[in-house]
Amino acid sequence: MSHTAGVRQAQKQQSRRALLDAGLRLLEHQNLSGLGVREVTREAGMSPAGFYRHFPGLAELGVELVEESLASLHGMIRSALAQRGAAEERIDRTVAVIAAHVREHQPHVRFLTRERHGGVRAVREAIGGELRRFAGEVAEALALQPVSAGWSPEEIAMLAGLYVDHMVSTAAALLDAPTEAERRRIARTAQTQLRLIGVGRRHWRAEAG
């Protein structure tokens, strides 16, 4: 690649990033369905025509925000579940990972929470697809744990979905917590709820049999 082509590519990536960041800032206060291209380009300091050199429409910008919103969380949760140690330690690590993710990525978490049941179908479907993929990764980690011996793939998938739903609801609660004391209370409640799920998990095969 020539130097000139490299500069153009870098400028293109910079402009694309500016549009994504502008959209994310605006979406902290409104739904994607109520957002306009002119608002995004004004926030990014670009012309409306420049937007369409990067995205066919706002739905495609939203889908890309979905992908980057969950990208960092996938690996962290999978790592927390895969680490050795007592179940209680894994639970504490998982809740700590969620709390840290919410602190560090508040605009992304708020966007996902608002658009998960929002009015833009492509974005709603993208969130659902990412969460299903996330649940699949969690299922792979759960299947490797000794307590999962004897579980069918369907049962593990069901458990993984339960964990992912709990993680999403915990993230949403942490996002709206007004004080650090309230965030600590939510984290303790999440840990207790996951321990209750763990109790049921340990006794599931005996009951199912």
C-alpha positions in Angstrom: 0.0 0.0 0.0 1.4 3.4 -1.0 1.7 6.2 1.6 -1.1 8.2 0.0 -3.4 5.2 0.0 -2.5 4.5 3.6 -3.3 8.0 4.6 -6.7 7.9 2.8 -7.5 4.6 4.6 -6.6 6.1 8.0 -8.8 9.1 7.3 -11.7 6.9 6.2 -11.4 4.9 9.4 -11.2 8.1 11.5 -14.4 9.5 9.8 -16.2 6.2 10.4 -15.1 6.2 14.1 -16.3 9.8 14.4 -19.8 8.8 13.1 -20.0 5.8 15.5 -18.9 7.9 18.5 -21.3 10.7 17.6 -24.2 8.2 17.2 -23.3 6.6 20.6 -23.3 10.0 22.3 -26.7 11.0 20.9 -28.2 7.6 21.7 -27.5 8.1 25.4 -30.6 10.3 25.4 -32.9 8.9 22.7 -33.8 5.8 20.7 -32.2 5.0 17.4 -35.7 5.2 15.7 -35.9 8.9 16.6 -32.4 9.8 15.4 -31.7 11.5 12.1 -28.6 11.3 9.8 -28.3 15.1 10.0 -28.1 15.0 13.8 -25.3 12.4 13.7 -23.3 14.2 11.0 -23.7 17.5 12.8 -22.4 15.9 16.0 -19.5 14.3 14.1 -18.7 17.6 12.3 -19.3 16.1 8.9 -21.8 16.6 6.0 -24.8 14.3 5.6 -23.3 13.1 2.3 -20.2 11.9 4.2 -22.4 9.6 6.3 -23.4 7.5 3.3 -19.8 6.9 2.3 -19.6 4.7 5.4 -23.1 3.4 6.2 -26.2 2.8 4.0 -28.4 4.1 6.8 -28.7 4.5 10.6 -29.7 0.9 11.1 -26.3 -0.3 9.8 -24.6 2.2 12.1 -26.7 0.7 15.0 -25.8 -2.9 14.1 -22.1 -2.0 14.2 -22.5 -0.4 17.6 -24.2 -3.6 18.8 -21.2 -5.7 17.7 -18.6 -3.4 19.4 -20.8 -3.0 22.5 -20.6 -6.7 23.3 -17.3 -7.6 21.8 -15.2 -7.0 24.9 -17.6 -8.6 27.3 -17.6 -12.0 25.5 -14.0 -12.9 26.3 -14.1 -11.5 29.8 -17.1 -13.6 30.9 -15.9 -16.7 29.2 -12.5 -16.3 31.0 -14.3 -15.8 34.4 -16.4 -18.9 34.0 -13.5 -21.0 32.7 -11.1 -20.2 35.6 -10.6 -22.8 38.2 -11.8 -22.3 41.8 -14.9 -22.8 43.8 -18.3 -21.9 42.3 -18.6 -19.0 44.7 -15.3 -17.6 43.4 -16.4 -17.9 39.8 -19.7 -16.1 40.7 -17.9 -13.3 42.4 -15.5 -12.9 39.4 -18.4 -12.9 37.0 -20.3 -10.2 38.8 -17.1 -8.1 39.2 -16.6 -8.4 35.4 -20.1 -7.2 34.7 -19.8 -4.3 37.1 -16.4 -3.3 35.6 -17.9 -3.5 32.1 -20.8 -1.2 33.0 -18.4 1.3 34.6 -16.1 1.4 31.6 -18.7 1.2 28.8 -21.8 3.0 30.1 -22.8 4.5 26.7 -22.6 1.1 25.1 -24.6 -0.6 27.8 -27.2 2.1 27.8 -27.6 1.7 24.0 -28.0 -2.1 24.3 -30.5 -1.8 27.1 -32.6 0.8 25.3 -32.5 -0.9 21.8 -32.9 -4.5 22.9 -36.7 -4.0 22.5 -36.5 -0.9 20.4 -38.2 0.0 17.2 -35.3 -0.6 14.7 -35.7 -4.3 13.7 -32.2 -4.8 12.3 -30.7 -3.6 15.5 -33.1 -5.5 17.7 -32.3 -8.7 15.7 -28.5 -8.0 15.9 -28.7 -7.7 19.7 -30.7 -10.9 19.9 -28.2 -12.6 17.7 -25.2 -11.4 19.7 -26.8 -12.5 23.0 -27.5 -16.0 21.5 -23.9 -16.2 20.4 -22.9 -15.0 23.9 -25.1 -17.8 25.4 -23.4 -20.3 23.2 -20.0 -19.3 24.4 -21.2 -19.4 28.0 -22.6 -22.9 27.3 -19.2 -24.1 26.1 -17.6 -22.8 29.3 -20.3 -24.4 31.5 -20.0 -27.7 29.7 -16.4 -28.0 30.8 -17.2 -27.7 34.4 -17.4 -31.0 36.4 -20.8 -30.2 37.8 -22.2 -30.4 34.2 -21.5 -34.1 34.0 -24.6 -35.9 32.7 -26.2 -32.7 31.4 -27.6 -32.8 27.9 -26.6 -30.0 25.4 -30.2 -28.7 25.6 -30.0 -28.4 29.4 -26.7 -26.7 29.3 -28.0 -24.3 26.6 -31.0 -23.5 28.9 -28.7 -22.8 31.8 -26.5 -20.6 29.7 -29.5 -18.6 28.6 -30.5 -18.1 32.2 -27.0 -16.9 33.1 -27.0 -14.4 30.1 -30.4 -13.1 30.9 -29.3 -12.6 34.5 -26.1 -10.8 33.4 -28.1 -8.4 31.1 -30.6 -7.6 33.9 -27.7 -7.0 36.4 -25.9 -4.7 33.9 -29.1 -2.7 33.4 -29.7 -2.4 37.2 -26.1 -1.3 37.7 -26.4 1.3 35.0 -29.3 3.0 36.7 -27.9 2.8 40.2 -27.6 6.4 41.6 -24.9 5.7 44.2 -21.9 3.5 44.9 -23.8 2.0 47.9 -26.7 1.0 45.6 -24.2 -0.5 43.1 -22.7 -2.6 45.9 -26.2 -3.8 47.0 -27.1 -4.8 43.4 -23.8 -6.7 43.1 -24.5 -8.6 46.3 -28.0 -9.4 45.2 -26.7 -10.7 41.8 -24.2 -12.9 43.6 -26.9 -14.3 45.8 -29.1 -15.0 42.9 -26.3 -16.7 41.0 -25.6 -18.9 44.0 -29.3 -19.9 44.1 -29.1 -20.9 40.4 -25.9 -22.9 41.4 -27.8 -24.7 44.1 -30.5 -25.7 41.6 -27.8 -26.7 39.1 -26.2 -29.1 41.5 -29.5 -30.8 42.2 -30.9 -30.7 38.7 -29.8 -34.1 37.5 -31.1 -35.9 40.6 -34.5 -34.2 40.2 -34.6 -34.8 36.4 -33.7 -38.5 36.9 
